[in-house]
């Protein structure tokens, strides 16, 4: 299993903290945010990572090189030159050549415990699976989903609230034919006039009209998406609790390849 991390953005809503570094390099309890992500996956034996970079790519590559050496994992970077003028559909399209086998895609601003990774790895084997979370109410910034049983039918931020069943948490699993179908959908959408203004969940929504898209319910797992200063405070609070409960034991060689 490979992990694809989308980390091209600056994180303007966190300025001035992100004036010189992308939010994936913000300090979360003594480690970078993306370092904690890679640690969580490495704790479950995953050692193959692709990271889409953009803003401050040189600083990101230096940080990833250190992480690769520390955790003995392979990290390849893919640079998205459109990061400043596009949404993240373009980042996924730039990384399409890495979608050559089973992989997990994760947003580069999610902070989560390794236990969540275990849940992802044990998810049932749909070709495309979206991790969801259920809560009492949803806001404008949530990536909302509509379900029919255990099948996702629609995904987007502007879905009618009365029809919403859950939110997407930023974890997507592709298996079997899923990577090829996703790659083909990205290719198709990037040829359309609105491509640079699209978020990648639009590709998941298009796939859901063609094939069954499954779900894994992460309700009850603790995670945090870092978009605003208050989110950063919450992320630091969470990791302080996790670290106090015991340091993670990581497998211990590293390769950073650039393309």
N, C-alpha and C positions, 0 to 999 in steps of 0.2 A: 504494500500500500504506500502510495506517494502522497505527500501533502503539498497543496498549492496555496500559498498565502498571498492575498492581495494587499500590498502595502505601498502603493504608488502615491497616495495622497499626502497632502501636507497636514490637514487637520486645522483649517482656518478658524473653526469655532473655538479652538484652544489657544489662539494667539493671546499674549506674546510667547507662550511656552513653545510654540512650534514655528517661531520666526526663522530658526536656522536648522531645525531637525524635524523630520516627519513624526507624527504622533506615535508611530510604531516604535520609536526610540525613546519615548518618555520613560522616566524612571518609575518603576512600580515596585516599591519595597526593595530597592538595591539592585534590581535587574531591569533591563529594558523590557517593554511590553512584548515585543516579538521574541525576545529571549525566553520569556516565560512560556509563550506559546510553544516554541520548539522544545523546551524542556518537558512540557506536559506530554507531547507526542513521543519524544524520545524515551520517556519513562515507560512507554508501552512497546518499545522495540522498533519504532519507526525511525529510519535513518536516512530517508530520501526526501528532500525538500526543494521546492521551486518557489522563489519569492519574486513577485513583480514589483519592481522599484520605479521611482519617478522623481519626486521632489527629494533633493539632497541625496541623490543616488550614491555618490561617493562615500558619504558618511554611513549610509545603510550597508554598503558592501564591506566597509571596514568592520562594522559591528558584526555582520554575519560571518565574516572570516574568523573573528574571535570566538563566536558561538560554535562554529563548526569545529574548531580546534578543541574547545572545551568539552563539547558533548560527543565528539567523534561521530559526526554525521556529515553527509554530503549535502551541500546547499548550492543550487544553481540559481543565478539571478537572470531575470529577463527585464530589460529596460523598456518602459512605456514612454515614448517621447511626447505623447499626447496628453499626459497627466494633467496639465494645467488648463486644458480646453475641453476635456471630455469627462464623462462619467465612466463607471468602471466596467461597462460592457467592453470597452476598448482594451482594458487591462487583461480581461479574460481572453480576448481574441489574440493579443500579443503572445499569450502563453499557450496557444492552442497546440503547438507542436509537442508540448510536454504532456498532453492529454492522450498518452499512448498506452494506457493501462489503467487499472483501478486507482482512484485517487479520492482524497478528501479535499474540498476547497473550503477555505476559512477566511473570513474578513480579518484584515490585519489590525483591527482595533478591539478584538474580543479578548477579555481576560477570563480564564476558566481554570478549574481544578482538573488534575489528571483523571479523576474519576469520570469526568464527562467524556474524555477520550475513550475510556473503556466502554461506555455506553454506545458511542458512535461505532466502534469496531464490532460490537455485537448486534448491530442493527440488522434487521431482516434484509435479505438480498435483492431488493428491487434494483432495476438498472439505474434509476435516479431516485435519490432519497433526500428529503429536506428535513432538517431538524427544526422542531417547533417548540413553542412554549405557550401555555394557556394562562391567561390572567383575567381579572375581573373587568378591565377596561383597557382600551387601546388609544394611543395618541397619534398625532399627525406624522411623527417621525418613525413609528413602528412599520416594519415591513410585514404587512398583514397577509393572512392566507384564508382561503375558503376551502373547506373540506367536504368530501362526500365519503363518510366512513373513514377509512384509513388511506384515502386517495386525495392528493392535492389537486384542486381544479383551477384555482386562480391564486395569484400572488401579486402584491403591489401595495404601495403606500396610500393610494387613493380609493381603495375598495370601500363600499358602503359599510359603515360600522355595524349596522343591524345584521349584516350577513357574515361578518368576520367570526371565525372560529378560534384563531390563534395567531401568533406572530412567528415569523421565521427568525431563527437565532443567529444566522450567519454561518452555519455549517451545512455543507452539501456533499453527498456521497455519490460517486459515479462508479458503477461496476459493469462488467460484461460489455454489452453494446452501448451502455450509457455514455462513456467518454466519446465514442464516435458520433453518436447522435447529438450530443452537446456541442461538439466541435463543428459539426455541420450546421447546426442552428446558429452558432456564432458567426460563421462564415456568411450565411444567408443574411443575417441582420446587419452585419457591417457593410453590406452593399446598399443598404437603404439610407435615404437622406437624413433620417433622424438618428443615425447610429451613434454619433458622438454625444448625444443627449440622453442616451439610454443607460439604465442600470441593468446589470446582468440578470437579476431576477425576471426581467421581461423575457429572457431566453428560456428560463425555467417554465414560465407561464405558457410560452408557445409550445414547449415540449409537452406540457401537461394536456394540451389539446390533441396530441398525437399518440402519446403512450401513457400508460399508468405511471404516475409519479407518486412514490410512497412517502411516508413520514416516519420519523422517530420522535417520540414525545419526550422532551427533556424537562418537562415540568417537575420541579423539585430539585433539580440540579442548580448549583450556584454559579452564575457567570455574570459578566458585566461588559457592556459595550461602551467604549470611551469616546464620546462625542463632545461633551461639555466639561467645564471645570468640575462641576458637581459629580460627574461620572468618574473623573480621575480620583477624586477624594474617596468615592465608594470603592473603586478598584483597589486603592491602597489599603483601605480598611479590610477588604476581603483577604488580600494576600497576607496581611499581618496576622489574621486569624489562622490561615492555612499554615504559614511558616511557624507560628507558635505551636501548632499541633504536631510539628515534626518536619525536618528538612526532607525534601524529596531525594530519593536515591536514584541517581541517573546512571545509565550505562555510560561507560566511558569511551577522532582521527579523521580526519576532516578533509573535506575538499570543497573549495568554493570555485565554481566555474561561472564564467560570465559569457553572456551571449547578447 
